[in-house]
Amino acid sequence: MWWMMQCEDSHVWWRLVEEGLSEPPSEDLRCPEDGTEAIVAMRHPLADRVTVALVPAAWEREGKIGFRDQYFLEISSSRSSRTLRSARTYSWDKAVERLSWFKDIDWESAERRWTRGDFTKPE
Ligand SMILES: [Zn+2]
């Protein structure tokens, strides 16, 4: 949960605070510029945005390592506790390019893009 604080001199600061706390820890309520107490502390829940990950596909057997530059793509939503992992693997560069499809979008849009891409098809 983001919290936005403001002191009486109109300084504004933001802190990401653990979910479930009714207010930020006292050190976060002190203005970073002049040390005075916040007069405003306002919650801003995290928006529904997709988390993306590159998951290494490398294997290791008898001292040999294979699939060194192959990665599964994974997208997940903390809000709906859902995760999708690609059926195929991508090189690092290709995977980074694909992950940009999921920049700044909500889970519903992400699922639509996932279905339109080649993520569900094995190589
Ligand atoms: Zn201040």
Backbone and ligand atoms as CSV (ligand in chain L), in Angstrom:
chain,resi,resn,atom,element,x,y,z
A,1,MET,N,N,0.839,-1.193,0.000
A,1,MET,CA,C,0.000,0.000,0.000
A,1,MET,C,C,0.881,1.251,0.000
A,2,TRP,N,N,0.652,2.135,-0.948
A,2,TRP,CA,C,1.359,3.423,-0.927
A,2,TRP,C,C,0.671,4.356,0.064
A,3,TRP,N,N,1.494,5.138,0.737
A,3,TRP,CA,C,0.971,6.211,1.579
A,3,TRP,C,C,1.598,7.516,1.108
A,4,MET,N,N,0.761,8.537,1.011
A,4,MET,CA,C,1.254,9.867,0.669
A,4,MET,C,C,1.140,10.740,1.908
A,5,MET,N,N,2.259,11.339,2.306
A,5,MET,CA,C,2.266,12.192,3.483
A,5,MET,C,C,2.569,13.631,3.093
A,6,GLN,N,N,2.084,14.525,3.938
A,6,GLN,CA,C,2.375,15.939,3.715
A,6,GLN,C,C,2.569,16.625,5.065
A,7,CYS,N,N,3.583,17.510,5.158
A,7,CYS,CA,C,3.791,18.256,6.402
A,7,CYS,C,C,3.169,19.640,6.256
A,8,GLU,N,N,3.201,20.415,7.331
A,8,GLU,CA,C,2.540,21.732,7.248
A,8,GLU,C,C,3.279,22.717,6.345
A,9,ASP,N,N,4.534,22.406,5.990
A,9,ASP,CA,C,5.243,23.247,5.023
A,9,ASP,C,C,5.009,22.788,3.590
A,10,SER,N,N,4.009,21.912,3.399
A,10,SER,CA,C,3.613,21.429,2.069
A,10,SER,C,C,4.635,20.523,1.388
A,11,HIS,N,N,5.596,19.997,2.151
A,11,HIS,CA,C,6.453,18.960,1.573
A,11,HIS,C,C,5.614,17.693,1.437
A,12,VAL,N,N,5.806,16.980,0.330
A,12,VAL,CA,C,5.057,15.749,0.076
A,12,VAL,C,C,6.052,14.598,-0.077
A,13,TRP,N,N,5.792,13.466,0.575
A,13,TRP,CA,C,6.628,12.276,0.381
A,13,TRP,C,C,5.759,11.019,0.376
A,14,TRP,N,N,6.272,10.007,-0.304
A,14,TRP,CA,C,5.552,8.745,-0.489
A,14,TRP,C,C,6.364,7.611,0.117
A,15,ARG,N,N,5.652,6.635,0.729
A,15,ARG,CA,C,6.314,5.427,1.232
A,15,ARG,C,C,5.453,4.217,0.909
A,16,LEU,N,N,6.091,3.138,0.482
A,16,LEU,CA,C,5.387,1.873,0.283
A,16,LEU,C,C,5.417,1.142,1.623
A,17,VAL,N,N,4.234,0.891,2.193
A,17,VAL,CA,C,4.127,0.330,3.541
A,17,VAL,C,C,3.443,-1.036,3.453
A,18,GLU,N,N,3.928,-1.955,4.264
A,18,GLU,CA,C,3.373,-3.312,4.366
A,18,GLU,C,C,1.845,-3.277,4.469
A,19,GLU,N,N,1.192,-4.188,3.741
A,19,GLU,CA,C,-0.276,-4.276,3.802
A,19,GLU,C,C,-0.701,-4.592,5.242
A,20,GLY,N,N,-1.852,-4.119,5.613
A,20,GLY,CA,C,-2.388,-4.503,6.921
A,20,GLY,C,C,-2.021,-3.563,8.049
A,21,LEU,N,N,-1.029,-2.680,7.843
A,21,LEU,CA,C,-0.730,-1.694,8.888
A,21,LEU,C,C,-1.744,-0.562,8.782
A,22,SER,N,N,-2.269,-0.131,9.930
A,22,SER,CA,C,-3.303,0.909,9.888
A,22,SER,C,C,-2.702,2.277,9.591
A,23,GLU,N,N,-1.400,2.433,9.904
A,23,GLU,CA,C,-0.706,3.655,9.473
A,23,GLU,C,C,0.777,3.360,9.306
A,24,PRO,N,N,1.506,4.221,8.602
A,24,PRO,CA,C,2.940,3.968,8.366
A,24,PRO,C,C,3.720,3.995,9.684
A,25,PRO,N,N,4.878,3.326,9.753
A,25,PRO,CA,C,5.743,3.397,10.937
A,25,PRO,C,C,6.096,4.855,11.229
A,26,SER,N,N,6.350,5.174,12.515
A,26,SER,CA,C,6.515,6.579,12.910
A,26,SER,C,C,7.627,7.286,12.143
A,27,GLU,N,N,8.720,6.552,11.791
A,27,GLU,CA,C,9.809,7.238,11.063
A,27,GLU,C,C,9.354,7.704,9.673
A,28,ASP,N,N,8.370,6.994,9.093
A,28,ASP,CA,C,7.860,7.401,7.783
A,28,ASP,C,C,6.901,8.586,7.889
A,29,LEU,N,N,6.458,8.879,9.104
A,29,LEU,CA,C,5.543,10.015,9.297
A,29,LEU,C,C,6.298,11.317,9.550
A,30,ARG,N,N,7.637,11.226,9.568
A,30,ARG,CA,C,8.452,12.435,9.748
A,30,ARG,C,C,8.874,12.962,8.383
A,31,CYS,N,N,8.738,14.254,8.195
A,31,CYS,CA,C,9.113,14.880,6.931
A,31,CYS,C,C,10.604,14.668,6.667
A,32,PRO,N,N,10.973,14.117,5.499
A,32,PRO,CA,C,12.399,13.892,5.215
A,32,PRO,C,C,13.189,15.194,5.078
A,33,GLU,N,N,12.502,16.317,4.866
A,33,GLU,CA,C,13.234,17.584,4.694
A,33,GLU,C,C,13.452,18.336,5.996
A,34,ASP,N,N,12.420,18.407,6.844
A,34,ASP,CA,C,12.582,19.190,8.072
A,34,ASP,C,C,12.253,18.419,9.346
A,35,GLY,N,N,11.905,17.146,9.229
A,35,GLY,CA,C,11.700,16.322,10.413
A,35,GLY,C,C,10.389,16.547,11.160
A,36,THR,N,N,9.524,17.424,10.654
A,36,THR,CA,C,8.252,17.658,11.358
A,36,THR,C,C,7.263,16.524,11.048
A,37,GLU,N,N,6.275,16.423,11.903
A,37,GLU,CA,C,5.279,15.364,11.782
A,37,GLU,C,C,4.340,15.633,10.600
A,38,ALA,N,N,3.942,14.556,9.902
A,38,ALA,CA,C,2.986,14.713,8.800
A,38,ALA,C,C,1.636,15.195,9.344
A,39,ILE,N,N,0.993,16.088,8.616
A,39,ILE,CA,C,-0.368,16.487,9.000
A,39,ILE,C,C,-1.385,15.781,8.109
A,40,VAL,N,N,-0.905,15.178,7.014
A,40,VAL,CA,C,-1.772,14.395,6.135
A,40,VAL,C,C,-1.081,13.060,5.887
A,41,ALA,N,N,-1.834,11.949,5.964
A,41,ALA,CA,C,-1.316,10.619,5.601
A,41,ALA,C,C,-2.457,9.904,4.887
A,42,MET,N,N,-2.280,9.709,3.591
A,42,MET,CA,C,-3.382,9.203,2.768
A,42,MET,C,C,-2.993,7.906,2.064
A,43,ARG,N,N,-3.857,6.883,2.175
A,43,ARG,CA,C,-3.601,5.589,1.528
A,43,ARG,C,C,-3.844,5.654,0.033
A,44,HIS,N,N,-2.996,4.947,-0.716
A,44,HIS,CA,C,-3.194,4.783,-2.160
A,44,HIS,C,C,-2.918,3.321,-2.499
A,45,PRO,N,N,-3.954,2.484,-2.579
A,45,PRO,CA,C,-3.728,1.062,-2.884
A,45,PRO,C,C,-3.020,0.883,-4.224
A,46,LEU,N,N,-2.233,-0.191,-4.334
A,46,LEU,CA,C,-1.555,-0.488,-5.598
A,46,LEU,C,C,-2.597,-0.769,-6.678
A,47,ALA,N,N,-2.362,-0.246,-7.857
A,47,ALA,CA,C,-3.275,-0.468,-8.981
A,47,ALA,C,C,-3.143,-1.908,-9.477
A,48,ASP,N,N,-4.150,-2.360,-10.210
A,48,ASP,CA,C,-4.122,-3.692,-10.815
A,48,ASP,C,C,-3.156,-3.652,-11.997
A,49,ARG,N,N,-1.922,-4.081,-11.779
A,49,ARG,CA,C,-0.904,-4.118,-12.821
A,49,ARG,C,C,-0.227,-5.481,-12.804
A,50,VAL,N,N,0.278,-5.872,-13.969
A,50,VAL,CA,C,0.838,-7.211,-14.121
A,50,VAL,C,C,2.304,-7.244,-13.684
A,51,THR,N,N,2.672,-8.276,-12.946
A,51,THR,CA,C,4.070,-8.533,-12.609
A,51,THR,C,C,4.648,-9.448,-13.682
A,52,VAL,N,N,5.851,-9.143,-14.174
A,52,VAL,CA,C,6.451,-9.980,-15.212
A,52,VAL,C,C,7.756,-10.587,-14.695
A,53,ALA,N,N,8.091,-11.778,-15.195
A,53,ALA,CA,C,9.322,-12.439,-14.775
A,53,ALA,C,C,9.902,-13.245,-15.918
A,54,LEU,N,N,11.242,-13.343,-15.938
A,54,LEU,CA,C,11.947,-14.254,-16.834
A,54,LEU,C,C,12.425,-15.418,-15.984
A,55,VAL,N,N,11.997,-16.616,-16.328
A,55,VAL,CA,C,12.349,-17.797,-15.533
A,55,VAL,C,C,13.361,-18.634,-16.323
A,56,PRO,N,N,14.581,-18.794,-15.811
A,56,PRO,CA,C,15.616,-19.534,-16.549
A,56,PRO,C,C,15.178,-20.964,-16.836
A,57,ALA,N,N,15.445,-21.433,-18.066
A,57,ALA,CA,C,15.101,-22.802,-18.462
A,57,ALA,C,C,16.338,-23.694,-18.438
A,58,ALA,N,N,17.482,-23.148,-18.020
A,58,ALA,CA,C,18.747,-23.899,-18.070
A,58,ALA,C,C,18.656,-25.207,-17.291
A,59,TRP,N,N,19.243,-26.255,-17.874
A,59,TRP,CA,C,19.330,-27.534,-17.151
A,59,TRP,C,C,20.783,-27.845,-16.862
A,60,GLU,N,N,20.994,-28.748,-15.889
A,60,GLU,CA,C,22.348,-29.144,-15.511
A,60,GLU,C,C,22.373,-30.649,-15.327
A,61,ARG,N,N,23.333,-31.328,-15.990
A,61,ARG,CA,C,23.451,-32.784,-15.842
A,61,ARG,C,C,24.913,-33.172,-16.025
A,62,GLU,N,N,25.425,-33.883,-15.058
A,62,GLU,CA,C,26.803,-34.373,-15.077
A,62,GLU,C,C,27.790,-33.262,-15.454
A,63,GLY,N,N,27.624,-32.124,-14.812
A,63,GLY,CA,C,28.555,-31.024,-15.008
A,63,GLY,C,C,28.333,-30.194,-16.255
A,64,LYS,N,N,27.369,-30.603,-17.070
A,64,LYS,CA,C,27.076,-29.818,-18.265
A,64,LYS,C,C,25.822,-28.987,-18.039
A,65,ILE,N,N,25.823,-27.793,-18.649
A,65,ILE,CA,C,24.663,-26.920,-18.542
A,65,ILE,C,C,24.142,-26.629,-19.944
A,66,GLY,N,N,22.849,-26.821,-20.135
A,66,GLY,CA,C,22.247,-26.556,-21.437
A,66,GLY,C,C,21.162,-25.508,-21.348
A,67,PHE,N,N,20.635,-25.133,-22.494
A,67,PHE,CA,C,19.563,-24.116,-22.581
A,67,PHE,C,C,19.974,-22.826,-21.862
A,68,ARG,N,N,21.260,-22.444,-22.016
A,68,ARG,CA,C,21.765,-21.303,-21.258
A,68,ARG,C,C,21.023,-20.001,-21.554
A,69,ASP,N,N,20.682,-19.784,-22.806
A,69,ASP,CA,C,20.002,-18.518,-23.140
A,69,ASP,C,C,18.540,-18.772,-23.468
A,70,GLN,N,N,17.878,-19.547,-22.635
A,70,GLN,CA,C,16.448,-19.779,-22.851
A,70,GLN,C,C,15.681,-19.504,-21.565
A,71,TYR,N,N,14.585,-18.807,-21.732
A,71,TYR,CA,C,13.804,-18.363,-20.577
A,71,TYR,C,C,12.319,-18.543,-20.842
A,72,PHE,N,N,11.615,-18.972,-19.821
A,72,PHE,CA,C,10.155,-18.934,-19.864
A,72,PHE,C,C,9.717,-17.532,-19.465
A,73,LEU,N,N,8.607,-17.103,-20.011
A,73,LEU,CA,C,8.002,-15.844,-19.598
A,73,LEU,C,C,6.899,-16.147,-18.600
A,74,GLU,N,N,6.815,-15.331,-17.594
A,74,GLU,CA,C,5.759,-15.524,-16.612
A,74,GLU,C,C,5.105,-14.179,-16.316
A,75,ILE,N,N,3.789,-14.176,-16.294
A,75,ILE,CA,C,3.084,-12.973,-15.859
A,75,ILE,C,C,2.167,-13.369,-14.710
A,76,SER,N,N,1.998,-12.452,-13.776
A,76,SER,CA,C,1.143,-12.765,-12.636
A,76,SER,C,C,0.439,-11.519,-12.143
A,77,SER,N,N,-0.613,-11.762,-11.386
A,77,SER,CA,C,-1.400,-10.678,-10.825
A,77,SER,C,C,-1.507,-10.890,-9.330
A,78,SER,N,N,-1.006,-9.951,-8.549
A,78,SER,CA,C,-1.103,-10.105,-7.097
A,78,SER,C,C,-2.559,-9.968,-6.668
A,79,ARG,N,N,-3.325,-9.225,-7.437
A,79,ARG,CA,C,-4.712,-8.987,-7.043
A,79,ARG,C,C,-5.577,-10.237,-7.195
A,80,SER,N,N,-5.375,-10.978,-8.311
A,80,SER,CA,C,-6.213,-12.165,-8.511
A,80,SER,C,C,-5.464,-13.461,-8.212
A,81,SER,N,N,-4.219,-13.355,-7.714
A,81,SER,CA,C,-3.378,-14.528,-7.417
A,81,SER,C,C,-3.300,-15.496,-8.584
A,82,ARG,N,N,-3.182,-14.973,-9.797
A,82,ARG,CA,C,-3.067,-15.854,-10.955
A,82,ARG,C,C,-1.688,-15.713,-11.575
A,83,THR,N,N,-1.198,-16.812,-12.180
A,83,THR,CA,C,0.104,-16.821,-12.835
A,83,THR,C,C,-0.006,-17.587,-14.141
A,84,LEU,N,N,0.620,-17.058,-15.192
A,84,LEU,CA,C,0.689,-17.767,-16.474
A,84,LEU,C,C,2.158,-17.908,-16.850
A,85,ARG,N,N,2.557,-19.124,-17.277
A,85,ARG,CA,C,3.932,-19.348,-17.722
A,85,ARG,C,C,3.897,-19.823,-19.170
A,86,SER,N,N,4.804,-19.302,-19.995
A,86,SER,CA,C,4.796,-19.644,-21.413
A,86,SER,C,C,5.124,-21.121,-21.622
A,87,ALA,N,N,4.546,-21.692,-22.658
A,87,ALA,CA,C,4.823,-23.091,-22.993
A,87,ALA,C,C,6.185,-23.195,-23.667
A,88,ARG,N,N,6.577,-22.172,-24.402
A,88,ARG,CA,C,7.859,-22.180,-25.097
A,88,ARG,C,C,8.869,-21.302,-24.371
A,89,THR,N,N,10.118,-21.361,-24.832
A,89,THR,CA,C,11.154,-20.525,-24.228
A,89,THR,C,C,11.613,-19.484,-25.247
A,90,TYR,N,N,12.262,-18.442,-24.742
A,90,TYR,CA,C,12.756,-17.339,-25.567
A,90,TYR,C,C,14.190,-17.022,-25.164
A,91,SER,N,N,14.945,-16.453,-26.091
A,91,SER,CA,C,16.256,-15.907,-25.719
A,91,SER,C,C,16.014,-14.696,-24.820
A,92,TRP,N,N,17.036,-14.288,-24.086
A,92,TRP,CA,C,16.901,-13.143,-23.180
A,92,TRP,C,C,16.364,-11.917,-23.921
A,93,ASP,N,N,16.977,-11.597,-25.063
A,93,ASP,CA,C,16.587,-10.391,-25.797
A,93,ASP,C,C,15.142,-10.464,-26.280
A,94,LYS,N,N,14.772,-11.620,-26.802
A,94,LYS,CA,C,13.405,-11.790,-27.287
A,94,LYS,C,C,12.413,-11.727,-26.121
A,95,ALA,N,N,12.788,-12.332,-25.009
A,95,ALA,CA,C,11.913,-12.353,-23.834
A,95,ALA,C,C,11.688,-10.931,-23.297
A,96,VAL,N,N,12.746,-10.147,-23.250
A,96,VAL,CA,C,12.616,-8.764,-22.772
A,96,VAL,C,C,11.684,-7.982,-23.687
A,97,GLU,N,N,11.827,-8.231,-24.985
A,97,GLU,CA,C,10.960,-7.546,-25.943
A,97,GLU,C,C,9.498,-7.952,-25.712
A,98,ARG,N,N,9.265,-9.258,-25.510
A,98,ARG,CA,C,7.904,-9.750,-25.263
A,98,ARG,C,C,7.318,-9.218,-23.959
A,99,LEU,N,N,8.160,-9.104,-22.940
A,99,LEU,CA,C,7.656,-8.619,-21.646
A,99,LEU,C,C,7.129,-7.199,-21.757
A,100,SER,N,N,7.657,-6.430,-22.700
A,100,SER,CA,C,7.208,-5.048,-22.828
A,100,SER,C,C,5.753,-4.978,-23.298
A,101,TRP,N,N,5.217,-6.082,-23.812
A,101,TRP,CA,C,3.794,-6.109,-24.174
A,101,TRP,C,C,2.914,-5.898,-22.946
A,102,PHE,N,N,3.479,-6.145,-21.756
A,102,PHE,CA,C,2.676,-6.156,-20.535
A,102,PHE,C,C,2.920,-4.944,-19.654
A,103,LYS,N,N,3.555,-3.938,-20.258
A,103,LYS,CA,C,3.853,-2.718,-19.507
A,103,LYS,C,C,2.567,-1.928,-19.220
A,104,ASP,N,N,2.376,-1.576,-17.970
A,104,ASP,CA,C,1.303,-0.663,-17.553
A,104,ASP,C,C,-0.097,-1.106,-17.997
A,105,ILE,N,N,-0.391,-2.395,-17.918
A,105,ILE,CA,C,-1.751,-2.834,-18.229
A,105,ILE,C,C,-2.296,-3.689,-17.091
A,106,ASP,N,N,-3.635,-3.774,-17.030
A,106,ASP,CA,C,-4.248,-4.570,-15.964
A,106,ASP,C,C,-4.300,-6.042,-16.376
A,107,TRP,N,N,-4.729,-6.895,-15.435
A,107,TRP,CA,C,-4.674,-8.335,-15.660
A,107,TRP,C,C,-5.558,-8.764,-16.829
A,108,GLU,N,N,-6.742,-8.169,-16.923
A,108,GLU,CA,C,-7.666,-8.563,-17.991
A,108,GLU,C,C,-7.060,-8.307,-19.377
A,109,SER,N,N,-6.466,-7.143,-19.567
A,109,SER,CA,C,-5.807,-6.828,-20.842
A,109,SER,C,C,-4.624,-7.757,-21.067
A,110,ALA,N,N,-3.898,-8.063,-19.995
A,110,ALA,CA,C,-2.728,-8.940,-20.117
A,110,ALA,C,C,-3.142,-10.325,-20.598
A,111,GLU,N,N,-4.224,-10.846,-20.064
A,111,GLU,CA,C,-4.698,-12.170,-20.481
A,111,GLU,C,C,-5.061,-12.180,-21.961
A,112,ARG,N,N,-5.663,-11.085,-22.427
A,112,ARG,CA,C,-6.005,-11.003,-23.857
A,112,ARG,C,C,-4.742,-11.014,-24.710
A,113,ARG,N,N,-3.732,-10.240,-24.340
A,113,ARG,CA,C,-2.477,-10.222,-25.108
A,113,ARG,C,C,-1.775,-11.572,-25.046
A,114,TRP,N,N,-1.848,-12.217,-23.904
A,114,TRP,CA,C,-1.227,-13.526,-23.719
A,114,TRP,C,C,-1.823,-14.516,-24.713
A,115,THR,N,N,-3.135,-14.498,-24.840
A,115,THR,CA,C,-3.831,-15.435,-25.723
A,115,THR,C,C,-3.517,-15.148,-27.189
A,116,ARG,N,N,-3.360,-13.852,-27.527
A,116,ARG,CA,C,-3.071,-13.484,-28.930
A,116,ARG,C,C,-1.630,-13.814,-29.323
A,117,GLY,N,N,-0.709,-13.830,-28.339
A,117,GLY,CA,C,0.701,-14.104,-28.649
A,117,GLY,C,C,0.957,-15.587,-28.833
A,118,ASP,N,N,2.235,-15.954,-28.881
A,118,ASP,CA,C,2.588,-17.371,-29.084
A,118,ASP,C,C,2.957,-18.058,-27.764
A,119,PHE,N,N,2.581,-17.425,-26.662
A,119,PHE,CA,C,3.026,-17.914,-25.349
A,119,PHE,C,C,2.502,-19.296,-25.002
A,120,THR,N,N,1.332,-19.630,-25.500
A,120,THR,CA,C,0.706,-20.907,-25.107
A,120,THR,C,C,1.112,-22.052,-26.029
A,121,LYS,N,N,1.873,-21.712,-27.097
A,121,LYS,CA,C,2.228,-22.762,-28.066
A,121,LYS,C,C,3.643,-23.258,-27.825
A,122,PRO,N,N,3.819,-24.559,-27.609
A,122,PRO,CA,C,5.181,-25.102,-27.479
A,122,PRO,C,C,5.919,-24.923,-28.807
A,123,GLU,N,N,7.254,-24.871,-28.756
A,123,GLU,CA,C,8.029,-24.697,-29.996
A,123,GLU,C,C,7.909,-25.900,-30.901
L,1,ZN,ZN,ZN,8.411,19.332,5.709
